[in-house]
Amino acid sequence: MPTFKQFKLPDVGEGLTEGEILKWHVQPGDTVVVNQTIVEIETAKAAVELPSPYAGSVTELLVTEGSTVDVGTPIITIDVDPAGAPASTREPADTGGASTREPADTGAAATVQEPPDSEAPATAPALREDMAPEVPRPPDEGSVEPGLIGGAAPGGRTSVLVGYGPRSVTAKRRPRKAPAASPTAATSPTAATSPTAAASPAAADGPAAGKLAVLAKPPVRKLAKDLGVDLAAVSGSGPHGMITRADVETAARTSGDGSPAAAATEPVGQPEQAGAAPVWDASRERRIPIRGVRKHTAAAMVASAFTAPHVTEFVAVDVTPTMELRRRVAALPDFAGVKVSPLLFVARALLLAARRHPMINSSWDEQAQEIVLKEYVNLGIAAATPRGLIVPNIKDAARLSLRDLAVALAELTETARAGRTSPGDMSGGTITITNVGIFGVDAGTPILNPGESAILAFGAVREMPWAVDGQVVVRQVTQLGLSFDHRIVDGQLGSQFLADIAAILSDPALALAWS
């Protein structure tokens, strides 16, 4: 008999309560193996691809794309023993009639070999249509097909899902069910046995064609999503038909006027006729659902702004010596291939100042009525991404050398821009820097990251007139803005902390004295 398992939405972060279904990578009727990516979700902290904990045939998708569901909610049903009943007795996966199936006729679907003519059922052509379009030869005796439970995954590893442990069971070959098959296709043996028709998406015409899994790595899937390319319509040039980055880029360039990529560039809200009178109503407005990172950021900022009493102070700094030091450090052999940015020296100055004023690196525990003084610095760097503002942090940043800190900053930025920041990288921050200068902005009044007591805004570095030894000269100047929680940090502490950062940037030699 078929055995159905439901996969529940797990907590992929630290105490997350819900997630949004961004994209399903499987459909009812598809065959999946353990650890195969089945769905992409977005939590309050990151976009995450979830692997399947089961091997079998997808019976039903319980949640549609775009829906937000609570952790622990079943999202997909998988038949882990589809060979337990003949294919001719199964109902389509989308009818929800799994519980009313007739008892299995033993052995009818255990292999992909056609029974003798004298024993074949009357619906033999339909049975072949339900099978995978192209079936490999059975493995040698004692071997297990790669990718199935207990079998070797690519590279010789065992396919297991983290947290479920290794399993070893007898591997079975399963017929693949088409999501929808027309009567014409069901009675046509050619449709089921032709490798050409099965392997080419272009040859599949109409709903009679069985849906095959798209072979593409997660970065390629993300690129296709960003460019509006339907992977099902792309022919892969990689091994075994795998879709590559070049295939997606080519499809994006050659897409027609009706494609998603072209439609995304069309202007929104323009009048249908050039001479029509303009209107200012809902017909020229768009509503964007508040979800995922944006929803989390909004809630966090409101909570912070109305919980912690903010105070912001500013200082203008002559950073000419620091910019000269930056050029000298970047030329060192030890820093070859490492990005040496002004942010690196601001981060180092903040870490040194925090060592001199440890109370700045603390948090307020309202429930316990205690101030939590932290002896480690998890340095957060605010990053703007297409999904919204995120603040990943560098763990124990004060222990890193200048070179290691530069590498960590570069990796953090690259990972955030690629949308690959994990929930763990955004948890546990103790103090934050927001680099508004990259947008050409001089200063700002940043809002505290919840659970932290200070955040530093780093403005643009500009050439400006500056008084030096009674003479006005052109110097490289920046603005620093520090917001702090006035429950913990009083005016004296906040001012001294900001002044120390400014002093190090205007005279980097102080870093040696204060190390």
C-alpha positions as CSV (number, residue, x, y, z in Angstrom):
1,M,0.0,0.0,0.0
2,P,1.2,3.6,-0.6
3,T,2.8,5.3,2.4
4,F,2.3,9.0,2.7
5,K,4.6,11.4,4.6
6,Q,4.0,15.1,5.3
7,F,6.9,17.4,5.5
8,K,6.4,20.2,8.0
9,L,8.0,23.7,7.7
10,P,11.0,23.5,10.1
11,D,12.6,26.3,12.1
12,V,15.6,27.1,9.9
13,G,16.8,29.9,12.2
14,E,16.8,30.8,15.9
15,G,13.3,30.9,17.1
16,L,11.7,31.8,13.8
17,T,7.9,31.4,13.8
18,E,6.9,31.6,10.1
19,G,8.1,31.6,6.5
20,E,6.9,32.5,3.1
21,I,6.8,30.0,0.3
22,L,8.8,31.7,-2.5
23,K,9.0,28.9,-5.1
24,W,8.3,25.2,-5.4
25,H,10.9,23.2,-7.2
26,V,8.7,20.2,-7.6
27,Q,5.1,19.5,-8.6
28,P,2.6,16.7,-7.9
29,G,3.8,13.6,-9.7
30,D,7.5,14.4,-9.6
31,T,9.9,11.8,-8.1
32,V,12.2,13.2,-5.4
33,V,15.2,11.8,-3.6
34,V,16.6,12.5,-0.2
35,N,18.3,16.0,0.1
36,Q,16.8,17.1,-3.2
37,T,15.8,20.8,-3.1
38,I,12.0,20.9,-3.1
39,V,11.1,24.5,-2.0
40,E,12.6,27.9,-1.5
41,I,11.3,29.9,1.5
42,E,11.9,33.3,2.9
43,T,12.0,33.8,6.6
44,A,12.4,37.1,8.6
45,K,16.1,36.8,8.2
46,A,17.0,35.0,5.0
47,A,16.0,33.1,1.9
48,V,16.6,29.3,2.4
49,E,16.2,26.3,0.1
50,L,14.8,23.2,1.9
51,P,15.8,19.7,1.0
52,S,13.4,16.7,1.1
53,P,13.7,14.4,4.1
54,Y,12.0,11.6,2.1
55,A,12.5,9.8,-1.2
56,G,9.3,9.1,-3.2
57,S,6.7,10.6,-5.4
58,V,5.2,14.1,-4.7
59,T,1.5,13.6,-4.0
60,E,0.3,17.1,-3.1
61,L,1.6,20.6,-2.5
62,L,-0.3,21.8,0.6
63,V,0.7,25.5,0.4
64,T,0.8,27.7,-2.6
65,E,3.6,30.1,-3.6
66,G,3.4,33.5,-1.9
67,S,1.7,32.1,1.2
68,T,3.0,32.7,4.7
69,V,2.8,29.7,7.0
70,D,3.7,29.0,10.6
71,V,6.6,26.7,11.6
72,G,5.3,23.2,12.0
73,T,2.6,23.5,9.3
74,P,2.6,20.6,6.7
75,I,3.6,22.0,3.3
76,I,4.0,18.9,1.1
77,T,2.9,15.3,1.0
78,I,5.2,12.6,-0.4
79,D,4.4,9.0,-1.2
80,V,7.5,7.2,0.1
81,D,6.3,3.8,-1.3
82,P,4.7,4.5,-4.7
83,A,5.6,1.0,-5.9
84,G,3.1,-0.4,-3.3
85,A,0.2,0.0,-5.7
86,P,-0.2,-0.5,-9.5
87,A,0.1,2.7,-11.5
88,S,-3.2,1.8,-13.2
89,T,-5.1,2.0,-9.9
90,R,-3.7,5.3,-8.8
91,E,-5.7,8.5,-9.0
92,P,-4.0,11.7,-10.2
93,A,-2.0,13.4,-7.4
94,D,-4.1,16.6,-7.5
95,T,-7.4,15.0,-6.9
96,G,-6.7,14.4,-3.2
97,G,-8.2,10.9,-3.5
98,A,-5.1,9.0,-2.2
99,S,-7.1,7.5,0.7
100,T,-9.6,5.8,-1.6
101,R,-7.1,3.9,-3.7
102,E,-7.8,0.2,-4.4
103,P,-5.6,-2.4,-2.8
104,A,-2.3,-3.0,-4.6
105,D,-1.8,-5.9,-6.9
106,T,1.6,-7.2,-5.8
107,G,4.4,-6.7,-8.2
108,A,2.5,-4.8,-10.8
109,A,4.6,-1.7,-10.5
110,A,7.7,-3.0,-8.7
111,T,9.8,-2.9,-11.9
112,V,9.6,-1.0,-15.1
113,Q,9.5,-4.2,-17.3
114,E,6.3,-4.7,-19.2
115,P,4.5,-7.9,-18.2
116,P,3.9,-10.7,-20.8
117,D,1.0,-10.0,-23.2
118,S,-1.1,-12.7,-21.6
119,E,-0.9,-11.0,-18.2
120,A,-0.8,-7.3,-19.2
121,P,-3.8,-5.3,-18.0
122,A,-6.1,-3.5,-20.5
123,T,-4.6,-0.2,-19.6
124,A,-1.0,-1.1,-20.4
125,P,-0.3,1.9,-22.7
126,A,-1.5,4.2,-19.9
127,L,0.8,2.4,-17.4
128,R,3.8,3.1,-19.7
129,E,2.8,6.7,-20.0
130,D,3.0,7.1,-16.2
131,M,6.5,5.8,-16.2
132,A,9.6,7.9,-16.5
133,P,10.2,8.7,-20.2
134,E,13.6,7.2,-20.2
135,V,14.6,4.4,-17.8
136,P,18.2,3.4,-17.1
137,R,19.3,-0.2,-17.0
138,P,18.9,-2.0,-13.6
139,P,21.9,-1.9,-11.3
140,D,24.1,-5.0,-10.8
141,E,23.1,-7.3,-8.1
142,G,23.9,-5.9,-4.6
143,S,24.2,-2.4,-5.8
144,V,21.9,0.5,-5.0
145,E,21.0,3.3,-7.4
146,P,22.7,6.6,-6.5
147,G,20.5,9.2,-5.0
148,L,18.0,6.8,-3.4
149,I,17.8,6.1,0.3
150,G,20.9,4.1,1.3
151,G,22.6,4.8,-2.0
152,A,25.6,6.9,-2.8
153,A,25.0,10.5,-3.7
154,P,27.3,12.3,-6.2
155,G,30.9,12.0,-4.9
156,G,30.3,8.8,-3.1
157,R,28.4,10.3,-0.1
158,T,25.3,8.9,1.4
159,S,22.2,11.0,0.8
160,V,20.8,11.9,4.2
161,L,19.1,15.0,5.5
162,V,20.8,16.7,8.5
163,G,19.0,15.8,11.7
164,Y,17.4,12.6,10.2
165,G,20.5,10.3,10.3
166,P,21.6,7.8,7.8
167,R,19.1,5.2,6.6
168,S,19.7,1.9,4.8
169,V,16.8,0.3,3.0
170,T,16.3,-1.6,-0.2
171,A,16.3,0.8,-3.1
172,K,13.4,0.5,-5.5
173,R,12.9,2.0,-8.9
174,R,9.7,3.9,-9.2
175,P,7.5,4.8,-12.2
176,R,7.2,8.6,-12.6
177,K,3.7,10.0,-12.8
178,A,2.9,12.7,-15.2
179,P,1.0,15.7,-13.7
180,A,-1.7,15.5,-16.3
181,A,-2.1,13.3,-19.4
182,S,-4.6,13.7,-22.2
183,P,-6.4,10.6,-23.6
184,T,-4.5,10.9,-26.8
185,A,-1.2,10.7,-25.0
186,A,-2.4,7.9,-22.7
187,T,-3.1,5.6,-25.7
188,S,0.1,6.5,-27.6
189,P,3.0,4.1,-26.9
190,T,5.3,6.4,-28.8
191,A,4.9,9.3,-26.3
192,A,6.1,7.1,-23.5
193,T,9.0,5.3,-25.3
194,S,10.5,8.1,-27.3
195,P,13.7,9.4,-25.7
196,T,13.6,12.5,-27.9
197,A,10.1,13.5,-26.9
198,A,11.0,13.0,-23.3
199,A,14.3,14.8,-23.2
200,S,13.4,17.9,-25.2
201,P,11.1,20.5,-23.6
202,A,10.5,22.0,-27.0
203,A,9.1,18.6,-28.3
204,A,6.6,18.5,-25.4
205,D,3.4,20.0,-26.9
206,G,0.5,20.6,-24.6
207,P,-0.5,19.2,-21.3
208,A,0.0,15.6,-22.4
209,A,3.8,15.9,-21.9
210,G,5.1,14.6,-18.6
211,K,6.9,17.2,-16.5
212,L,10.6,16.5,-15.9
213,A,12.7,18.0,-13.1
214,V,14.9,20.9,-14.2
215,L,18.6,20.4,-13.5
216,A,20.1,23.6,-12.2
217,K,22.2,24.6,-9.3
218,P,20.8,27.0,-6.6
219,P,22.9,30.0,-7.9
220,V,21.6,29.4,-11.4
221,R,18.0,29.2,-10.2
222,K,18.4,32.5,-8.3
223,L,19.9,34.2,-11.5
224,A,16.9,32.9,-13.5
225,K,14.5,34.2,-10.9
226,D,16.2,37.7,-10.9
227,L,16.2,37.8,-14.8
228,G,12.6,36.5,-15.1
229,V,13.6,33.4,-17.0
230,D,11.5,30.2,-16.9
231,L,14.0,27.4,-16.4
232,A,11.5,24.9,-17.8
233,A,11.8,26.6,-21.2
234,V,15.6,26.6,-21.2
235,S,17.7,23.9,-22.8
236,G,20.7,23.0,-20.6
237,S,24.2,22.8,-22.2
238,G,25.9,21.3,-19.1
239,P,26.4,17.6,-18.2
240,H,23.2,15.5,-18.4
241,G,21.3,18.6,-19.6
242,M,22.1,20.7,-16.6
243,I,21.3,24.4,-17.1
244,T,24.3,26.7,-16.7
245,R,24.6,30.4,-15.9
246,A,25.4,31.0,-19.6
247,D,22.2,29.3,-20.7
248,V,20.1,31.5,-18.4
249,E,21.9,34.7,-19.6
250,T,21.4,33.7,-23.2
251,A,17.7,33.0,-22.6
252,A,17.3,36.4,-21.0
253,R,18.9,38.2,-23.9
254,T,16.8,36.4,-26.5
255,S,13.5,36.6,-24.7
256,G,10.6,38.0,-26.7
257,D,8.4,40.9,-26.0
258,G,6.0,38.7,-24.1
259,S,8.6,37.2,-21.8
260,P,8.8,38.0,-18.1
261,A,12.2,39.8,-18.7
262,A,10.7,42.0,-21.3
263,A,7.5,42.6,-19.3
264,A,9.5,43.8,-16.3
265,T,10.9,46.7,-18.3
266,E,7.6,48.1,-19.4
267,P,6.6,51.3,-17.8
268,V,3.9,51.1,-15.1
269,G,0.8,53.2,-14.9
270,Q,1.1,55.1,-18.2
271,P,-2.2,56.2,-19.9
272,E,-3.4,53.9,-22.7
273,Q,-3.6,56.8,-25.1
274,A,-1.1,59.6,-25.6
275,G,-3.8,62.3,-25.5
276,A,-5.7,60.9,-22.5
277,A,-6.0,63.1,-19.5
278,P,-3.8,61.9,-16.6
279,V,-5.5,60.5,-13.6
280,W,-4.3,60.2,-10.0
281,D,-6.1,57.2,-8.5
282,A,-5.6,53.5,-7.7
283,S,-5.2,52.6,-11.3
284,R,-1.7,54.1,-11.2
285,E,-0.8,52.7,-7.8
286,R,0.9,49.4,-6.9
287,R,0.6,47.6,-3.6
288,I,3.5,45.5,-2.5
289,P,2.9,42.9,0.2
290,I,5.0,43.4,3.4
291,R,6.7,40.1,3.9
292,G,10.0,38.4,4.9
293,V,12.9,40.7,5.6
294,R,10.9,43.9,5.0
295,K,8.3,42.8,7.6
296,H,11.0,41.8,10.1
297,T,12.9,45.0,9.6
298,A,9.8,47.2,10.0
299,A,8.8,45.5,13.3
300,A,12.4,45.7,14.6
301,M,12.8,49.4,13.8
302,V,9.4,50.3,15.3
303,A,10.2,48.3,18.5
304,S,13.6,49.9,18.8
305,A,12.5,53.4,18.1
306,F,9.7,53.2,20.7
307,T,11.6,51.2,23.3
308,A,15.1,52.5,23.5
309,P,15.5,56.3,24.0
310,H,17.7,57.3,21.1
311,V,20.4,60.1,21.2
312,T,22.5,60.9,18.2
313,E,25.8,62.9,18.1
314,F,27.9,63.9,15.2
315,V,31.5,64.8,14.6
316,A,33.5,65.9,11.5
317,V,36.8,64.2,11.1
318,D,39.9,64.9,9.0
319,V,40.7,61.4,7.7
320,T,43.5,62.3,5.4
321,P,46.1,60.3,7.4
322,T,43.8,57.3,7.4
323,M,43.3,57.5,3.6
324,E,47.1,57.7,3.2
325,L,47.5,54.7,5.5
326,R,44.9,52.8,3.5
327,R,47.0,53.3,0.3
328,R,50.1,52.0,2.0
329,V,48.5,49.0,3.5
330,A,46.8,48.0,0.2
331,A,50.3,47.9,-1.4
332,L,51.7,45.5,1.2
333,P,52.3,41.9,-0.1
334,D,50.4,40.5,2.8
335,F,47.3,42.3,1.5
336,A,47.6,41.2,-2.1
337,G,44.1,40.3,-3.4
338,V,42.4,41.7,-0.3
339,K,40.0,44.6,-0.5
340,V,41.3,47.4,1.7
341,S,38.4,49.9,2.1
342,P,37.9,53.0,4.3
343,L,35.3,50.9,6.2
344,L,38.0,48.6,7.3
345,F,39.8,51.4,9.3
346,V,36.5,52.7,10.7
347,A,35.7,49.2,11.9
348,R,39.2,48.8,13.5
349,A,38.8,52.3,15.2
350,L,35.4,51.3,16.6
351,L,36.7,48.0,18.0
352,L,39.6,49.8,19.7
353,A,37.3,52.5,21.2
354,A,34.9,49.8,22.4
355,R,37.8,48.2,24.3
356,R,38.3,51.5,26.1
357,H,34.6,52.0,26.8
358,P,33.1,48.5,27.2
359,M,29.7,49.7,28.4
360,I,29.0,50.8,24.8
361,N,29.0,47.1,23.9
362,S,26.1,46.0,26.1
363,S,22.3,45.4,26.0
364,W,19.3,46.1,28.2
365,D,17.5,43.1,29.7
366,E,14.0,44.6,30.6
367,Q,12.7,41.3,32.1
368,A,15.6,40.7,34.4
369,Q,16.2,44.4,35.0
370,E,19.9,44.0,34.2
371,I,22.5,45.5,31.8
372,V,24.3,42.7,29.9
373,L,27.9,43.7,29.5
374,K,29.4,41.6,26.6
375,E,33.1,40.7,26.6
376,Y,33.0,39.9,22.9
377,V,32.2,42.2,19.9
378,N,30.0,40.8,17.1
379,L,30.4,43.6,14.7
380,G,27.3,44.2,12.5
381,I,27.5,45.8,9.1
382,A,24.2,47.1,7.7
383,A,23.8,45.9,4.1
384,A,21.2,46.9,1.5
385,T,20.0,44.0,-0.6
386,P,17.2,43.5,-3.1
387,R,15.2,41.8,-0.3
388,G,15.7,44.7,2.0
389,L,18.0,45.8,4.8
390,I,19.9,43.1,6.7
391,V,22.6,43.3,9.3
392,P,25.0,40.3,9.3
393,N,27.7,40.4,11.8
394,I,31.4,39.3,12.2
395,K,31.7,37.1,15.2
396,D,34.3,38.1,17.8
397,A,35.7,40.8,15.4
398,A,38.0,42.3,18.0
399,R,40.1,39.1,17.9
400,L,40.8,39.4,14.2
401,S,44.0,40.8,12.7
402,L,43.6,43.7,10.2
403,R,44.0,41.4,7.3
404,D,41.5,38.9,8.6
405,L,39.0,41.7,9.4
406,A,39.4,42.9,5.8
407,V,38.7,39.4,4.4
408,A,35.7,39.0,6.7
409,L,34.2,42.3,5.6
410,A,34.6,41.4,1.9
411,E,33.0,38.0,2.4
412,L,30.1,39.4,4.5
413,T,29.3,42.0,1.8
414,E,29.6,39.5,-1.1
415,T,27.4,37.0,0.6
416,A,24.7,39.6,1.5
417,R,24.6,40.9,-2.1
418,A,24.2,37.4,-3.4
419,G,21.3,36.7,-1.0
420,R,23.2,33.8,0.7
421,T,23.4,35.2,4.2
422,S,22.4,32.6,6.7
423,P,20.2,33.3,9.8
424,G,23.1,32.5,12.1
425,D,25.2,35.3,10.5
426,M,22.4,37.8,11.4
427,S,22.0,36.7,15.0
428,G,23.9,37.8,18.1
429,G,25.1,41.2,16.9
430,T,26.4,43.6,19.7
431,I,27.2,46.9,17.8
432,T,26.7,48.0,14.2
433,I,28.2,50.2,11.5
434,T,26.0,51.6,8.7
435,N,28.1,52.9,5.8
436,V,25.8,55.6,4.3
437,G,28.8,57.1,2.5
438,I,28.6,54.6,-0.3
439,F,25.4,56.4,-1.4
440,G,27.1,59.8,-1.3
441,V,25.4,60.7,1.9
442,D,27.3,62.8,4.5
443,A,25.4,61.9,7.7
444,G,22.3,60.3,9.2
445,T,20.6,59.4,12.5
446,P,20.5,55.6,12.4
447,I,18.1,53.6,14.5
448,L,19.5,51.0,16.9
449,N,19.5,47.4,15.9
450,P,17.3,45.7,18.6
451,G,19.4,44.3,21.4
452,E,22.3,46.7,20.9
453,S,23.1,50.0,22.6
454,A,25.0,51.8,19.8
455,I,25.2,52.2,16.0
456,L,27.7,54.3,14.0
457,A,26.9,56.0,10.7
458,F,29.9,56.5,8.4
459,G,29.4,59.3,5.9
460,A,31.1,59.9,2.5
461,V,34.7,61.0,2.4
462,R,35.0,64.3,0.6
463,E,37.7,66.8,-0.2
464,M,36.9,69.9,1.9
465,P,38.6,73.1,3.2
466,W,40.2,72.4,6.6
467,A,42.2,74.6,8.9
468,V,45.7,73.1,9.5
469,D,48.3,75.1,11.6
470,G,46.4,78.4,10.9
471,Q,46.2,77.7,7.1
472,V,43.1,76.6,5.1
473,V,44.0,73.6,3.0
474,V,42.1,70.9,1.2
475,R,41.7,67.7,3.3
476,Q,39.7,64.5,3.1
477,V,36.9,64.8,5.6
478,T,34.0,62.6,6.7
479,Q,31.1,62.8,9.1
480,L,30.5,60.3,11.8
481,G,27.1,59.9,13.6
482,L,26.6,57.8,16.7
483,S,23.1,56.8,18.0
484,F,23.0,55.2,21.4
485,D,20.5,53.9,23.9
486,H,20.3,56.6,26.6
487,R,19.2,54.0,29.2
488,I,22.7,52.5,29.1
489,V,24.9,55.1,27.5
490,D,24.8,58.6,29.0
491,G,26.1,61.7,27.2
492,Q,29.6,61.5,28.5
493,L,30.2,57.9,27.6
494,G,28.7,58.3,24.1
495,S,30.7,61.5,23.5
496,Q,34.0,59.9,24.6
497,F,33.4,56.8,22.5
498,L,32.7,58.9,19.4
499,A,35.6,61.2,20.1
500,D,38.0,58.2,20.4
501,I,36.9,56.8,17.0
502,A,37.5,60.2,15.5
503,A,40.9,60.6,17.1
504,I,42.1,57.2,15.7
505,L,40.9,58.1,12.2
506,S,42.7,61.5,12.3
507,D,45.8,60.0,13.8
508,P,46.1,56.3,13.1
509,A,49.3,56.1,15.4
510,L,46.9,56.1,18.4
511,A,45.9,52.6,17.4
512,L,49.3,51.4,18.5
513,A,49.1,53.3,21.8
514,W,45.6,52.0,22.5
515,S,46.0,48.4,21.4
